[in-house]
Amino acid sequence: MKLKGGVIIIGSLIWEDHLVNENKDYIRRDWRRLNLFDKRILINVPIRYGRESQTRRNTYTMVFSKSCESTLGQGLILPFNEHVTSFEILERQAIALAIAEGIYKKDNLRLTSSWGSVGLLVNPKLMLQDISSYEFIRKKWSDIYLYYQDTFLSNIYKTREESESVITQHGILNINWQTEMNEFDLLIGTPVIPKPDSFLSPKEIAQKMKDNKYYTYYQKNRENRIFTDVDKEIQKELDSL
């Protein structure tokens, strides 16, 4: 087994150096330096603004969303700086991502938390090219999530209007594999629980930023070429407020 992996990034992991800015901890900067190549690959991805964030003055941050599969936004991938030659390497990369996200910590040594989880996406072509590796990885990953079954509920990773969650009960990312992902065998990413559990209009998203005087997340995402299908509408609303 010698597989190429990477991380799907749809927000502040690419432009913030600190997990807790007030502490200047450099956790995210060090995570990128130690685990990833600084080679950005732009990808189409089903994302929208959909989680109210207390750490960003209650404005909305990105979520993966099944409802956006036909109206894709843009995110990016950073490749792992090592090949996945064992499941332990994949698990270590997943833990590193979970630490950078604030999921994996002293009081929660897991890939899942009360607000988000690390999910796995495997290239469907791997099943044809190396079925033993494909089945081995999916089984080992599923075993991790079976251990979390006391607390992990995949069905809350969707709005009440959506029929499918973006992560399965086995921790597999339930999003379509895109052409731009084809150089990879597997990817990891962080789906989060939407809050509120309903769709938001561009006006609601823009109004939150204006009311709370916080535009950093939205602006930094756009500077780093991360955006949703309705970003132009959000910008129009911001310009009119």
Secondary structure, DSSP 8 states (H G I E B T S, - for coil): --B-EEEEE-STTTT-S-SSGGGT--HHHHHHHHHB-S--EEEEE-EEEEEEEGGGTTEEEEEE-GGGTTS-EEEEEEEBSS-B-SHHHHHHHHHHHHHHHT-SBTTB-SSB-SSBB-EEEE-TTHHHH-HHHHHHHHHHHHHHHHHTTTT--GGGSS-TT-SS-SB-TTSBB-S---GGGTT-SEEEE--B--BSSS---HHHHHHHHHHHT--HHHHHHHHTT-B-TTHHHHHHHHHH-
